[in-house]
Amino acid sequence: MLKIAVCVSGGGTNLQAIIDGIENQTITNTEIEVVISNNKNAYALERAKQHGIKSICISPKDYASREEFNEDFLKQLNSYHVDLVVLAGFLVVIPEQMIKEYTNRIINIHPSLIPSFCGTGYYGLKVHEGVLSRGVKVTGATVHFVDEGTDTGPIILQKAVAVEETDTPEVLQRRVMEQAEWIIMPKAIDLIANGKVTVTDGKVHIG
């Protein structure tokens, strides 16, 4: 059984997709051990509560320094003995020590086709604003392992989504969620839970 921690900062729509996937068995051999948020008002915490999942808030604002936060965050995470950490809209820089301890055991969902519209400054609506201002015809989402860089880790799954001429950033964001994020994040977790994902020379192999 793959034990996962899901880290979220906001509404938790990707968390909901994971919860639904586990409940309807499109994600197998997996259980959510804990939901962690840096925002005590995140609706994601309410979603966890509604499904009887343990949730905690660990906010950098409650610590004297970022070093203290990083240390306690890792300590609390380690106490749950999870196999995989899932970043589902988590707007906190992951401590370097945590990346080292959880090499190829942290995955993230990014709302574009990496390497386009990713890296520092590209998050949330900013990604979709960038897509529309550049006039690209196809965007999408990417699930990848997390390494020391920003959106630079090995890519697990990607799914393309068409950009429409009438799109606003908000409309495009919703379509990317519905047609890509909520599909490939649960699929990636299921693949990992069933031993189908390996990383060799910085590239993911599925099978």
C-alpha positions as CSV (number, residue, x, y, z in Angstrom):
1,M,0.0,0.0,0.0
2,L,1.4,3.4,-1.1
3,K,1.1,5.9,1.7
4,I,1.0,9.5,0.5
5,A,1.0,13.0,1.9
6,V,-0.8,15.6,-0.2
7,C,0.5,19.2,0.2
8,V,-1.9,22.0,-0.8
9,S,-2.2,25.8,-0.4
10,G,-5.7,26.5,-1.7
11,G,-9.0,25.0,-2.8
12,G,-7.7,21.5,-3.2
13,T,-9.3,20.5,-6.6
14,N,-6.4,18.2,-7.4
15,L,-6.7,16.8,-3.8
16,Q,-10.3,16.1,-4.6
17,A,-9.4,14.3,-7.8
18,I,-7.0,12.1,-5.8
19,I,-9.6,11.4,-3.1
20,D,-12.2,10.5,-5.8
21,G,-9.7,8.3,-7.6
22,I,-9.0,6.3,-4.5
23,E,-12.7,6.0,-3.7
24,N,-13.7,4.9,-7.2
25,Q,-10.6,2.7,-7.6
26,T,-9.0,4.4,-10.5
27,I,-6.1,4.9,-8.1
28,T,-5.3,1.5,-6.5
29,N,-3.1,0.3,-3.7
30,T,-2.9,3.9,-2.3
31,E,-4.1,5.7,0.9
32,I,-3.8,9.4,1.9
33,E,-2.0,9.4,5.2
34,V,-2.1,13.2,5.7
35,V,-3.0,16.4,4.0
36,I,-0.6,19.3,4.8
37,S,-1.4,23.0,4.1
38,N,0.6,26.1,4.7
39,N,-2.7,28.0,4.8
40,K,-5.1,27.5,7.7
41,N,-8.0,28.8,5.6
42,A,-7.4,26.5,2.7
43,Y,-10.6,24.7,1.6
44,A,-8.4,21.7,1.0
45,L,-8.3,21.1,4.8
46,E,-12.2,21.0,4.8
47,R,-12.1,18.5,1.9
48,A,-9.8,16.2,4.0
49,K,-12.0,16.5,7.0
50,Q,-15.1,15.6,5.0
51,H,-13.4,12.4,4.0
52,G,-12.0,11.5,7.4
53,I,-8.4,12.2,6.4
54,K,-6.0,13.7,8.9
55,S,-4.9,17.2,8.0
56,I,-2.5,19.7,9.5
57,C,-1.4,23.3,8.9
58,I,2.3,24.2,8.9
59,S,2.7,27.8,8.0
60,P,6.0,29.7,7.6
61,K,4.3,32.6,9.2
62,D,4.3,30.8,12.5
63,Y,8.1,30.4,12.7
64,A,10.9,32.9,13.5
65,S,12.8,32.0,10.4
66,R,12.5,30.0,7.2
67,E,15.1,27.6,8.5
68,E,13.0,26.8,11.6
69,F,10.0,26.2,9.3
70,N,11.9,24.0,7.0
71,E,13.2,21.9,9.9
72,D,9.8,21.4,11.5
73,F,8.1,20.8,8.2
74,L,10.4,17.9,7.4
75,K,10.2,16.6,11.0
76,Q,6.4,16.6,10.9
77,L,6.3,15.1,7.4
78,N,8.7,12.3,8.5
79,S,6.5,11.4,11.4
80,Y,3.9,10.1,9.0
81,H,6.3,7.7,7.3
82,V,4.9,8.3,3.8
83,D,6.2,6.7,0.6
84,L,5.3,9.6,-1.7
85,V,4.7,13.3,-1.3
86,V,2.2,14.8,-3.7
87,L,2.4,18.6,-4.3
88,A,-1.1,19.6,-5.5
89,G,-1.0,23.4,-5.7
90,F,1.5,23.9,-2.9
91,L,2.9,27.4,-3.0
92,V,5.9,26.9,-0.7
93,V,9.5,26.3,-1.8
94,I,10.3,22.7,-0.8
95,P,13.3,22.6,1.5
96,E,16.5,21.3,-0.1
97,Q,17.0,18.8,2.7
98,M,13.5,17.4,2.1
99,I,14.3,17.0,-1.7
100,K,17.5,15.1,-0.7
101,E,15.6,12.8,1.7
102,Y,12.7,12.1,-0.7
103,T,14.6,11.8,-4.0
104,N,12.1,10.6,-6.7
105,R,9.5,10.4,-4.0
106,I,8.0,13.9,-4.4
107,I,5.7,14.6,-7.4
108,N,4.2,17.9,-8.6
109,I,1.5,18.9,-11.0
110,H,2.3,22.0,-13.3
111,P,-0.4,23.5,-15.5
112,S,1.6,23.7,-18.7
113,L,3.5,21.4,-21.0
114,I,7.0,21.6,-19.5
115,P,9.5,23.0,-20.5
116,S,7.1,25.7,-21.8
117,F,5.7,28.3,-19.3
118,C,7.4,26.9,-16.2
119,G,10.1,27.8,-13.8
120,T,10.4,30.8,-11.5
121,G,7.3,33.1,-11.6
122,Y,5.1,30.7,-13.5
123,Y,2.4,29.5,-11.1
124,G,-1.4,29.6,-11.0
125,L,-3.0,32.0,-13.4
126,K,0.3,33.5,-14.4
127,V,1.0,30.3,-16.4
128,H,-2.3,30.7,-18.4
129,E,-1.7,34.4,-18.9
130,G,1.7,33.6,-20.4
131,V,0.1,31.0,-22.7
132,L,-2.5,33.4,-24.0
133,S,-0.1,36.3,-24.4
134,R,2.2,34.1,-26.5
135,G,-0.6,32.9,-28.6
136,V,0.2,29.2,-28.5
137,K,-2.5,26.8,-29.8
138,V,-1.9,23.9,-27.4
139,T,-1.2,23.9,-23.7
140,G,-1.7,21.2,-21.0
141,A,-0.4,19.9,-17.8
142,T,2.7,17.9,-16.6
143,V,3.2,15.6,-13.6
144,H,6.9,15.4,-12.7
145,F,9.3,14.4,-9.9
146,V,10.6,17.3,-7.9
147,D,14.4,18.0,-7.9
148,E,16.4,21.0,-6.7
149,G,15.3,23.2,-9.7
150,T,12.0,24.8,-10.4
151,D,9.9,22.5,-12.6
152,T,13.1,20.7,-13.8
153,G,12.6,17.2,-12.4
154,P,11.9,14.0,-14.5
155,I,8.6,14.2,-16.4
156,I,6.2,11.3,-15.6
157,L,3.0,12.2,-17.6
158,Q,1.8,15.0,-19.8
159,K,-1.5,15.7,-21.4
160,A,-2.3,18.3,-24.1
161,V,-5.3,20.7,-24.0
162,A,-6.4,23.0,-26.9
163,V,-6.3,26.7,-26.5
164,E,-9.5,28.5,-27.8
165,E,-9.5,32.0,-29.3
166,T,-12.1,33.2,-26.8
167,D,-10.2,31.9,-23.7
168,T,-9.5,34.1,-20.7
169,P,-6.8,32.9,-18.2
170,E,-9.6,31.7,-15.9
171,V,-11.5,29.8,-18.6
172,L,-8.2,28.2,-19.8
173,Q,-7.2,27.3,-16.2
174,R,-10.5,25.5,-15.7
175,R,-10.2,23.5,-18.9
176,V,-6.6,22.5,-18.2
177,M,-7.7,21.3,-14.7
178,E,-10.7,19.3,-16.1
179,Q,-9.0,17.9,-19.2
180,A,-5.5,17.3,-18.0
181,E,-4.6,17.8,-14.3
182,W,-7.4,15.8,-12.8
183,I,-6.7,13.0,-15.1
184,I,-2.9,12.7,-15.1
185,M,-2.2,13.3,-11.4
186,P,-4.4,10.3,-10.3
187,K,-2.9,8.2,-13.1
188,A,0.6,9.0,-12.1
189,I,-0.1,8.1,-8.5
190,D,-1.6,4.8,-9.6
191,L,1.4,4.0,-11.8
192,I,3.8,4.7,-8.9
193,A,1.7,2.7,-6.4
194,N,1.8,-0.3,-8.7
195,G,5.6,-0.2,-9.3
196,K,5.3,0.9,-12.9
197,V,7.5,4.0,-12.7
198,T,11.4,4.0,-12.7
199,V,13.9,6.8,-13.2
200,T,17.1,6.2,-15.1
201,D,19.5,9.0,-16.1
202,G,17.0,11.7,-15.3
203,K,14.2,10.2,-17.4
204,V,11.1,8.3,-16.4
205,H,10.3,4.9,-17.8
206,I,6.8,3.5,-17.5
207,G,6.0,-0.2,-17.7
